[in-house]
Amino acid sequence: MCIDAESLANSHAAVDAQGQRAAHKYVEQCAGIERTFMQMATSEDSGASPWTMLTSLERPYPISVQGHTAKPFCFRIVFYAPTSPGTAFDLLANILRRPEWDELTESTRIIEHLGPGDAIHYIKAKPVWPTSARDSLLLSHLAAVQVNGARAYLNVSKSIVDDRVPEISDLVRMEAGIAGQLITRVTEEERRAMGLAGEHWCKVVQIADGDLKGWIPKSVIKFIATQALPRSLKKVCQQLAVLPPSSESAILRPATALSGDASTDLIKTTSSDVISPILAKPHVPILRRNAVPARSRWTMWLRVLMRYATPAVVAAITTLVFQMILGRRAARRMS
């Protein structure tokens, strides 16, 4: 495994004042978490691997989940997706689309775009009974790297502290050490050896390392590792299977191309890109199947209203009419 150091340096280099963009304050952290993640993602290749197998699936998509021998909240997931690396990277790296496939994520927000491929993200996780709901504030870094002489894509993040996004009283703020994915192309020889049908496949190595904070029973950790994670990855593979395969990422271009393109959404740094976590609208997946339950709820309440409220209103109007008629008759008798 080797990383293209020149392209990494270009993506983080500070630039002059002639209309070009200066490096943000997290640039050194981005380079550091990239190096650390690459070491963790490829540690299986070393003789003394710190990972132990927790669960694995072979069909319909090969998925394996490993746990770290010394860290209870650290997992290494390897799965094969039926598409090209660029397509897989564009879906997995798009934080606003994460609730569409990750059953543990409730909502996501982009707090600030820092530069080409770098941003601050907010994630609110769903509660897993009997634990409390949790959230996290992350420094996210996207990059194209070289692995064994071939282009690969990297999506890595780490927890940070930012006064603009304080902790919320009814949520437990998680601390992510290193998390993300490394996406590489699966060769024809590898496809044949694994029995993968079709031309387009990629390998995704995902690391989730952090401290969930608070009380977490072992049963919840086991559920996340052996059930929730495989289900989410199976779901994302199903989505990737119907997308047009592409070896090149549509959301991440070479740093040299991005530096002169001030219109791209990835590198906006104006004040309008700084979104308050209170005012920012959380992502709601635009899927028809997600809209059906909402319509069903409104239909249900309308039926209840028609069934119980309408007769009461009719009875009240009828009573009022009878009272008016009786009142008029009484007035005539008195006259």
KELUM-119672 format. One record per residue: residue in one letter; x, y, z of N, C-alpha, C, O in turn. Coordinates in steps of 0.02 Angstrom, whole numbers, plus 32768, in hexadecimal, padded with zeros to 4 digits. Layout:
N
AXYZXYZXYZXYZ...
REM end
This chain:
335
M802A7FC48000800080008000802C803E8000805B80428027C801C806F7FD5804080AE7FD5801080E77FC77FDF80DE7FA2I801D81207FE57FF2815B7FDD8016818E7FB2805281997FBAD7FF281AD7F85800E81E17F5B801882207F857FEB82487F8DA805582277FA18063825F7FCF805E82A27FAC804B82D47FCCE806F82A57F6D806D82E57F49802682FF7F438019833A7F4ES7FF882D27F307FB282E87F2A7F9682FB7F6D7F6D83297F72L7FAA82D87FA37F9382E97FE67FAC832D7FFA7F8783558016A7FEC833B7FEC8008837C7FFE7FE683B47FD87FD983EA7FF3N7FD883A87F977FB683DC7F707F7183EB7F8A7F5B84257F89S7F4E83B87FA27F0983C27FB97F0783EA7FF97ED48407800AH7F4083EB801F7F41840E805F7F6C844D805E7F6F84708091A7F8E845D80287FBF849380277F9E84D780307F6884E48014A7FBE850180577FA78546805C7FB9856A801B7FEC855C7FFCV7F8E859980077F9885BB7FC87F9D86067FD27F8E861F8008D7FB186297F9D7FBD86707FA37F7C86977FA17F46867A7F9EA7F8386D97FA37F4887047FA97F2B87197F677F0087457F65Q7F3F86FC7F307F26870F7EEE7EE786E87EDC7EE586C67EA9G7EB586EE7F077E7486CF7EF87E7286867F097E3D86667F01Q7EAA86697F207EA986237F317E9A861A7F7B7E9A864B7FA1R7E8C85DC7F907E7285CF7FD27EA985B980017ED485917FF0A7EA885D5803F7EDA85C380717EC5858380947E8A85728097A7EF6856080AF7EE8852280D37EC1853181137ED085628135H7E91850781237E69851181607E9084F9819D7EC384D88196K7E76850881D87E9B84FB82167EA084B182277EC9849E8250Y7E76848882087E76844082167EA2841881E57EA083DB81E6V7EC8843B81BA7EEB841981857F1C83E581A07F2283AF8183E7F3F83F481D67F6F83C581F27F4B8387820F7F63834F8209Q7F118392822D7EEA835982487ED3832C820F7ED482EF8216C7EBF834981D77EA88321819E7EDF82F381867ED382B88179A7F1C830D817E7F5482E481687F6382AE819B7F7582768188G7F5D82BE81DB7F6C828D82107F39825482127F4D821A8218I7EF88265820E7EC6823082127EC7820581D37EB481CB81D5E7EDD8222819B7EE481FA815E7F1A81C581677F0F818B8154R7F5381D881827F8981A8818D7F74817181BE7F80813681B3T7F54818781F57F3F815682287F0C8126820C7F0F80EA821AF7EDC813F81E57EA9811481CA7EC780E1819A7EB480A6819BM7EF580F6816F7F1380C9813F7F37809081637F378057814BQ7F5780A0819B7F79806C81C17F47803A81DE7F537FFD81DDM7F0F805381F97EDD802782167EB97FFE81E07EAA7FC381EBA7EAC801C81A77E887FFA81727EB07FC181537E937F91813BT7EF27FC681547F1D7F9481357F427F6981687F6F7F438155S7F307F6E81A87F547F4981DC7F497EFF81D87F707ED881F4E7F157EE981B57F077EA281AD7F3F7E7F81867F4A7E43818DD7F617EA7815D7F967E8981347FD57E79815C7FFF7E548145S7FDA7E96819980167E8981C180107E4581E47FDA7E2881E7G80487E2D81FF80487DEC821F801E7DE9825E7FFA7DB88269A80237E1C828A7FFF7E1D82C97FC27E4A82C37FC57E8582D4S7F8B7E2E82AA7F4E7E5682A07F2A7E6082E27F217E318308P7F147E9F82F17EEF7EAC832F7EA57E9E83297E7F7EAC8358W7E8E7E8182F27E477E7882E57E327E2F82EE7E587E0182DET7DF57E2683097DD87DE483107D937DE382EF7D6E7E1382F5M7D827DAD82CC7D447DA982A67D087DA582D57D067D7C8304L7CD57DCF82C87C977DCF82EE7C5E7DAF82C87C387D8882E4T7C587DC082887C247DA2825E7C377DAC82157C5D7DD98204S7C1C7D8181EA7C2A7D8781A37BEF7D6C817B7BCD7D3E8190L7BE47D8981407BB17D7481127BD17D6B80CD7BFF7D8F80BBE7BB87D3A80A87BD37D2E80657BA37D43802F7BB97D587FF9R7B627D3F803B7B307D50800A7AFA7D7C80297AEA7D748064P7ADD7DAB80027AEB7DB77FBB7B2B7DE07FB07B447DE37F78Y7B457DFF7FE67B827E277FE07BB27E1280177B9E7E0D8051P7BF27E0580077C227DF1803A7C2D7E29806D7C427E60805AI7C1F7E1C80AC7C257E4D80E27C457E2A811E7C2E7DF58132S7C787E48813A7C967E2E81787CA07E6681A97CB37E9E8197V7C947E5881E97C9B7E89821E7CCD7E6E82517CC57E37826AQ7D017E95825E7D347E81828E7D367EB282C87D287EEE82BFG7D477E9A83027D4F7EC4833D7D977EC983517DBE7E9A8348H7DAA7F02836E7DEE7F0D83847DF97EE983C77DCE7EED83F3T7E307EC783CE7E3C7E9F840A7E457ECA84487E3A7EB28480A7E597F0A84407E667F34847A7E357F6E84827E387F9284B4K7E077F7784517DD87FAF84547D917F9584497D827F7B8414P7D667F9C847C7D227F7F84767CF67FA284437CC67F84842BF7D047FE284337CDA800784047CFD801383C27CEE8043839FC7D2B7FE783AF7D507FEF83717D417FB383447D4B7F7A8358F7D297FC183067D177F8C82D87D387F9982947D427FD2827FR7D487F6282727D637F65822E7D347F3B82037D2E7EFF820CI7D147F5D81D37CE47F3C81A87CFF7F3A81617D177F6D8147V7CFC7F0081427D117EF980FC7CD57EDE80D57CBA7EA980E5F7CC27F0280A17C8B7EE980777C997EF9802E7CBF7F26801EY7C797ED380037C817EDA7FBB7C3F7EF37F9D7C0B7ED37FA7A7C427F2B7F7A7C067F4A7F5E7C057F417F127C397F457EF2P7BCA7F347EF57BC47F277EAD7BC37F667E837B937F747E60T7BF97F8D7E867C007FC97E5E7C497FDD7E5B7C747FBC7E79S7C5880137E387C9C802C7E337CAD80597E6E7C7F80727E8FP7CED80647E7C7D01808B7EB77CE480D27EB97CD080E97EEFG7CE280F47E807CC981397E817C80813D7E967C6E816A7EBCT7C5781107E7E7C1081107E907C0781017EDA7BDF81227EFCA7C2B80CF7EF37C2680BE7F3A7C3D80F77F667C1E81067F99F7C7481177F537C8E814F7F7A7C5D81897F7C7C5381A77FB1D7C3E81997F447C0F81D17F427BD381C77F707BBB81F87F8DL7BBC818A7F777B83817D7FA47B9A817C7FEC7B7B819B8017L7BCF81577FFB7BE6815080407C018191805C7BFB819E8098A7C1F81BB80337C3E81F9804A7C0C823280507C1B8266806EN7BD1822A80337B9E825F80367B79825A80797B4D82308081I7B8C828580A87B71828180EC7B25828C80ED7B0382718118L7B0B82B380BE7AC482C180BD7A9A828680A77A5D828580B1R7ABA825580887A95821980717A9E81DE80A17A8381A88095R7AC481E780D57AD281B081037A93819381237A8E8156812AP7A6281BC81387A25819F815579FF8171812679D5814A813CE7A0D817480E579EA814A80B579FE810080BC79D780D480ACW7A3B80F480D47A5380AF80D67A6B809A811B7A6E805E8129D7A7C80C881477A9580B7818A7A5B80B881BB7A4180ED81CBE7A47807D81D37A0E807A82007A1C8095824679EE809C826DL7A5B80A482557A6D80C182967A6E810D82947A74812C82C9T7A68812B82597A6B817482527A258192824A79FF817C821FE7A1581C3827479D481E4826F79D58221824179A982298218S7A09824C82497A0D8287821F7A56829E821B7A7F828C8245T7A6582C781E87AA882E181DE7AA6832981C77A74833F81AAR7ADC834E81D57AE1839481C07B2983A581AE7B58838A81CBI7B3083D2817E7B7283EE816F7B77843081947B53845F8185I7BA5843481C37BAD847281EA7BD684A581C37BC684E081C3E7C0D848E81A37C3784BC817D7C60849781497C7B84618157H7C6584B3810D7C94849B80DA7CD784BC80E67CDB84FA80E7L7D0B849580EF7D4D84B080FE7D7984B980C17DA184E780BEG7D71848D80907D9C849080557D8D845480297D5C84318034P7DB884477FF87DAD840E7FCB7DAB83CC7FF17DE083B38006G7D7083B17FFA7D6A8370801B7D68837280677D60833E8086D7D6F83AD80867D7183B180CF7D3483D880E87D21840B80CBA7D1683C0811E7CDA83E081397CD083CB81817CEF839D819AI7CA383EF81A37C8E83DE81E77C4783C481E37C1A83E681C9H7C3C838781FB7BFB836681F77BDE835A823C7C02834E826DY7B9C835C823F7B77834A827C7B4B830E826E7B26830D823CI7B4E82DC82997B26829F82907B00829182D07B1C82908307K7ABF828682C97A96827083017A83822782F67A66821682C3A7A9481FD83277A8781B683217A4581A483447A2F81C68371K7A28816D832C79EB8155834B79FB8131838D7A3081128392P79CF813583BE79DC811083FC79D280C583F279A580B183CDV79FB809E841179F48055841079E2804084587A0A80468486W79A580288460798D801784A379BC7FE684C679D27FB684A7P79CE7FF2850679B28024853479DF8062853C79DB80828570T7A088073850A7A3680AA85107A1780EB84F779E380EA84D5S7A36812385077A1F816584F17A35817384AA7A6481538490A7A1381A2848A7A2881B884477A6B81DC844C7A7C81FA847FR7A9181DA84167AD381F884157ADE822283D77ABB821A83A5D7B0E825083DB7B21827883A17B6C8280839F7B8F826D83CES7B85829C83697BCD82A583617BDA82E083337BB382EF8306L7C128301833F7C29833883157C6D832482F87C9B8315831DL7C71832382B57CAA830382957CCE833282647CAE83598241L7D0F832C82627D388348822D7D3D831381F77D5882DC8203S7D24832181BB7D2282F181857D548302814F7D5C833D813DH7D7682CF81377DAB82D981047DA282A680CC7DA0826A80D8L7D9C82BF808F7D96829580537DD4829D80297DEF82D48023A7DEB8266800B7E28826A7FE27E2B822F7FB27E1181FA7FBFA7E4E823C7F7A7E6082077F4B7EA981F57F5A7ED482207F59V7EB781B57F677EFA819E7F797F0F81667F4A7EE8814C7F23Q7F4F81547F4E7F6A811D7F277F7680E17F557F9A80E67F86V7F5880A97F447F61806B7F697F7A80357F397F5780227F0AN7FB7801E7F457FD67FEB7F1A7FD680017ED17FCA7FD97EA3G7FE380417EC67FE9805C7E837FA7806B7E607FA8807F7E26A7F6F80637E827F2E80717E647F0980A67E8C7F1380AD7EC8R7EDD80CB7E6A7EB680FF7E8C7E8480E07EBB7E6180B07EA9A7E8080FC7EF77E4F80E77F297E3181267F487E4C815C7F41Y7DF9811D7F6B7DD781567F897DD3814D7FD57DC681167FEEL7DDD81857FF87DE0818480417DAD81B6805D7DAA81EF8048N7D87819E808D7D5781C880B27D6381BB80FB7D5381858114V7D7F81EB81207D9281E181657D7B821C818F7D7882548177S7D6B820F81CF7D54824481FB7D6C823882427D8182018255K7D69826E826A7D7F826C82B07D5882A182D67D4882D682BBS7D4A829383167D2582C2833F7D4D8301834D7D8A82FF8356I7D298339834F7D47837983627D17839D83927CDF8387839CV7D2F83D383B07D0683FD83DC7CFF844183BA7D31845F83A6D7CC1845A83B57CB4849A83967C7E84BD83BF7C4884A183CAD7C8C84FB83D47C5C852083FE7C1B852D83DA7BE8853983FBR7C1A852B83987BDC853783737BAB84FD837A7B6F8504836DV7BC584C3838D7B9A848883937BA4846B83D97BC6843983E2P7B85848A840B7B8C847184507B66842F845A7B3B841D8432E7B78840C848F7B5583CE849F7B0D83DD84B47AFF841184D3I7AE083AF84A37A9983B684B37A8A838B84EF7AA3835284F5S7A6183A4851D7A568384855D7A3A833D85587A4E8312857FD7A0D8331852879EE82EF85247A1282C084F379F8828A84E3L7A4E82D484DC7A7682A984AF7ABB829F84CE7AD682CB84EFV7AD7826484C37B1A825484D97B4A8260849E7B4282428469R7B7A828D84A77BA9829D84717BDF8266846C7C08825E8499M7BDD824184357C0F820C84297C52822B84167C55826483FDE7C87820584207CCA821B840B7CE581E883DA7CF481AF83EDA7CED81FC839C7D0881CF83697D5381D983637D6B82108356G7D7881A3836E7DC081A883657DD181AC831C7DE981E08305I7DC6817782F77DD0817582AF7D96814D82917D86811782A9A7D778167825D7D418143823C7D43815581F27D56818C81DFG7D2E812581C87D2C813481817D3180F681567D2C80BE816EQ7D3B810281157D3F80CB80E47D7880D680B37D88810E80A0L7D97809F80A07DC7809E806A7DAA807280327D9A8038803EI7DA3808D7FF67D81806B7FC07DB2805F7F877DD0808E7F6DT7DBB80207F757DE9800C7F407DC57FE27F0C7D907FC67F19R7DE37FDD7ED17DC67FB57E9B7DD67F6B7EA57E0D7F597EBAV7DA67F417E957DB07EF97E977DC57EE27E517DA17EEF7E20T7DFE7EC17E4C7E177EAB7E0B7DEF7E6E7DF27DC97E4F7E17E7DF97E5F7DB27DD77E267D947DEB7DE57DB67DC27DB97DC0E7E2B7DDF7DC77E427DA37DE97E217D9C7E2D7E0E7D647E41E7E1A7DD37E527DF97DD07E937DAF7DBE7E8D7D957D987EB5R7D8E7DD87E597D487DC87E4F7D3F7D7D7E427D117D5E7E5DR7D6A7D617E197D657D1A7E0A7D737CF07E487D517CBD7E53A7DA57D047E6F7DB77CDD7EAA7D7E7CDD7EDE7D757CAC7F02M7D5A7D157EE27D247D1A7F137CE07D067EF77CAF7D037F1CG7CDD7CF97EB67C9E7CE67E987C6D7D1F7E927C317D157E98L7C867D5B7E857C5B7D967E7E7C447D9D7E367C6D7DA37E08A7C047D9B7E2C7BE87DA17DE87BE27DEA7DD47BD17E157DFDG7BF27DF97D967BEE7E3D7D7E7C337E5C7D767C647E437D91E7C357E937D517C757EB27D417C8C7EE57D747CC87EED7D7EH7C5D7F077D947C6E7F407DBF7C667F2E7E087C2F7F217E20W7C9F7F2C7E2C7C9F7F1F7E747CD67F497E947D097F597E75C7CCB7F5C7ED27CFF7F807EF87D017F657F3F7CD07F497F58K7D397F6D7F5E7D447F587FA37D437F957FD17D647FC77FC3V7D1D7F9080077D187FC780377D317FAE807B7D167F7E8096V7D637FCF80957D7B7FC280D97D647FFB81057D78803580FBQ7D397FED81357D1C802081607D35801781A77D347FDF81C2I7D4B804D81C67D62804D820B7D33807882347D2280B08221A7D1D805E826E7CF58085829D7D17807E82E17D12804A8301D7D3980B382F67D5F80B283357D4B80EF835E7D5381278348G7D3180E383997D1D811C83C27D07810884077D0B80CE841BD7CEF813A842C7CD58131846F7C8D8148846F7C7F81848465L7C5E811A84787C18812B84767C02815384B37BCB817084B3K7C2B815684E77C1C817A85247BDF815D85487BB6813C8529G7BDB816A85887BA2815285AE7BA1810685B57BD280E485A6W7B6880ED85CD7B6180A685DA7B4A8082859B7B178094857DI7B70804F85867B5F8027854C7B657FDE855E7B9C7FC68569P7B2D7FB985637B317F7185727B517F4B85397B4D7F6084FFK7B707F1385487B917EEA85157B607ED284E07B737EC884A7S7B217EC884F47AEF7EB084C47AE47EE2848C7AD87ECF8452V7AE87F23849C7AE07F57846A7B1B7F58843A7B137F5F83FEI7B577F5184567B947F4E842C7B907F1383FD7BA17F1983C2K7B7A7EDA84167B747E9E83EC7B407EA883B67B497E93837DF7B087EC883C87AD37ED583977AEC7F01835F7AE07EF48324I7B107F3683707B2A7F64833E7B5B7F40830F7B587F4982D2A7B887F19832C7BBD7EF983057BA37EC182D97BB97EBA82A0T7B757E9882F37B617E5B82D07B207E6282A97B117E38827EQ7AF77E9582B87AB77E9C82967AAF7EDF82737AA27EE28237A7AB57F1782997AA77F59827C7AD87F6A82447AC37F80820FL7B197F60824F7B4A7F70821C7B417F4581DD7B3F7F6281A6P7B3C7F0381E27B327EDC81A47AF27EEE817F7AF27EEF8141R7ABC7EFD81A37A7D7F1081817A857F52815B7A6D7F598123S7AA77F82817A7AB27FC3815A7ADD7FBB811B7ACF7FDA80E8L7B107F92811F7B3D7F8980E67B1B7F6280AE7B267F6F8073K7AF17F3280C07ACA7F0F808E7A9B7F40806A7A917F3B802DK7A7E7F6F80907A517FA080727A777FCF80437A5E7FDE800DV7AB27FE580577AD88012802C7AEF7FED7FED7AF2800B7FB7C7AFF7FAD7FF27B127F867FB67AD77F807F867AE07F827F49Q7A9B7F787FA17A607F747F767A557FB67F517A417FB57F17Q7A627FEE7F727A5C802F7F517A9180387F1C7A8480517EE5L7ACF80237F2C7B06802B7EFB7AFC7FFF7EBE7B1380107E88A7ADB7FC67EC67AD27F977E8F7AA97FB57E567AB07F9F7E1DV7A7F7FE67E647A5380037E307A6D80467E177A4E80657DECL7AA6805E7E327AC2809E7E1B7AF380927DE27B14805D7DE0P7AFA80C17DB47B2B80BA7D7D7B7280B67D997B8680E27DBEP7B9880827D887BDC807C7DA37C0B80AF7D847C0980BC7D48S7C3780CA7DAD7C6980FA7D957CA880F27DBF7CA680F07DFCS7CE180EF7D9C7D2180E97DBF7D37812B7DDD7D5E812D7E0CE7D1E81637DC17D3081A57DD97CF981C27E067CBE81B87DF9S7D0E81E47E3A7CDE82037E687CC382447E4A7CE9826B7E2DA7C83824F7E527C64828C7E397C6882C57E6C7C6182FF7E5AI7C7482B57EAC7C7582E97EE07CBC82FB7EF57CC6832B7F1AL7CED82D57EDD7D3282E57EEF7D5D82E67EB17D6882B27E91R7D7583217E9F7DA083297E667DE883347E7E7DF383417EB9P7E19832E7E517E5E833C7E657E6483827E827E4283B07E6CA7E90838A7EB27E9783CA7ED57EA884027EA57E93843B7EB0T7ECD83F37E707EE084287E417EA384437E1C7EA1847E7E0BA7E7384177E0F7E36842E7DED7E0984557E1B7DE884847E07L7E0884407E5B7DDB84617E8A7DF384A77E9D7DCB84D37EAAS7E3584B17E9F7E4F84F07EB77E38852B7E8E7E3585637EA7G7E2985207E4F7E1485587E257DCA855A7E197DB285847DF2D7DA4852E7E387D5C852B7E2E7D3885407E6C7D2A85177E98A7D2985807E727D0A859A7EAF7CC0858D7EB17CA0859C7EE3S7CA485707E7C7C5C85657E7C7C4885217E977C0E85157EA6T7C7884F37E9F7C6684B17EB77C5084B27EFF7C6C84D77F27D7C1F84897F107C0484877F547C37846F7F877C31847E7FC2L7C6984487F707C98842C7F9F7CC784607FBD7CE184557FF3I7CD184997F9D7D0384C87FB57CE6850C7FC77D0D853B7FCFK7CA585137FCC7C8985527FE37C9D855F802B7C9685328055T7CB5859A803A7CC785AB807F7CA985EE80947CC1860C80C4T7C75860580717C55864380847C2D863980C47C22860180D9S7C18867080E37BF4866C81227BB28647811A7B98862C814BS7B96864680DD7B57862380D37B5E85D880DA7B2C85B580E1D7B9D85BF80D77BA7857780DE7BAC856181277BAA85268135V7BB2859281557BB68581819C7B6F857B81B57B4B85AD81BCI7B59853E81C47B13853181D47B0C8523821E7B2F84F88239S7ADF8546823E7AD3853A82857AB384F6828E7A8684E38269P7ACB84CF82C07AAE848D82CA7A67849182E47A42846082E0I7A5384CA82FD7A0E84D3831679E084E582DD79A784CD82D9L79F8851182AF79CE852B827A79D38500823B79A485008212A7A0A84DD82337A1384B681F579DF847E81F279D1845D8224K79C3847581B77991844181AD79B383FE81A579DD83F68178P79A283CC81D079C2838B81C979AD8369818979798377816CH79D8833C817479CA83188136799082E8813F798F82C1816FV796182EA8111792A82BA810F792E829780CC792582B88099P793B825680CA79418233808A7904823D805E78CB82338074I79108250801F78D8825C7FF178C8821B7FCE78DB820F7F95L78A581F07FF1789381AF7FD8784881A67FDF782B81B88012R7829818B7FAC77E181827FAD77CA81557FE7779781618006R77F281227FF477DE80F4802977DF8116806E77BC8101809BN780A814A8075780C816E80B577D2819E80BC77C081B080F3A77B581B38083777E81E28087773C81BF8094770D81DE80AEV7737817F808476F8815A808D76E1815780D576A7816480E2P770D8147810676F68145814B76DA8187816376AA81888189A76F781C1814D76DE820181627698820C8148766C8223816DR768C81FB81077648820280EC761781D3810F75DD81E4811AS76308198812276058169814475F08184818875B6817B819DR761F81A581AA760D81C181EB75D981F881E475A981FB820BW75E2822381B375B0825881A8756C823A81957538825281ACT756D8206816C752F81E68159750C81C7819574CF81CA819CM753581A981C07519818A81FC74F781BE822874BF81B38240W751981F6823474FC822A825E74BD8249823E748E825B8261L74BD824E81FC7483826981DA7447823A81E2740F825081EDR745481F981DE741E81C981E7740381CB822E73C681C78238V743081D1825F741A81D682A473EF821482AE73BB821382CFL7406824C828F73E1828A8295739C82838276736A82998293M73998265823B7359825D8219732B822E823F72EE8236823FR734981FD825F732081CB8281730381E482C372CA81D682D4Y732D820982E97317821C832C73058266833272D682778354A732B82918310731E82D8831872E282EF82F072BB83188307T72DA82D482B272A382EA8288725F82DD82A77236830A82A8P725082A182C2720F829782E3720482C7831D71CC82DE8328A723982D6834272318304837A721F834A836271F6836C8381V723F8360832B723083A2831071E883A482F671C483D58302V71D3836F82D3718E836C82B9715C836D82F37129839082EFA716B83488328713E83478362713A838B8383710483A08398A717283AE8387717283F183A671488422837C7123844A8398I7150841F8339712A844B830E70DF843C831370B584698316T70CE83FA8314708783E7831A706A83FF835B70318418835DT708F83F883917077840F83D2706B845B83D2703A847283EDL7099848083B2709284C883AF705384DC83877030850A839BV704684B98350700B84C883276FCB84BB834F6F9C84E3834EF6FC9848283726F8E8472839A6F8484A583D26F4B84B783E2Q6FBB84BC83F06FB584EE84246F99853084086F7285528429M6FAE854183CB6F94857F83AC6F498578839D6F2385A783A8I6F34853D83846EED853283756EC3853583B46E8E855583B6L6EDB851283E96EB6851384286EB3855884476E81856B8465G6EE8857E843F6EE985C284596EB685EE84366E9386168456R6EB285E783F46E81860F83CF6E3985FD83E36E0F862983EBR6E2B85BB83EB6DE885A684006DD685C184456D9E85D78450A6E0685C084716DF985DB84B56DEC862584B26DC3863E84D7A6E0F864884856E05869184806DC086A084646DA086D0847AR6DA8867784346D66868284176D2F8677844C6CFE869D844FR6D35864284766D04863584A96CFF866E84DC6CC9868184F2M6D39868984ED6D3986BF851D6D1A86FD85016CFE87258526S6D1E870784BF6D02874284A06CB6873984956C958766847B
REM end
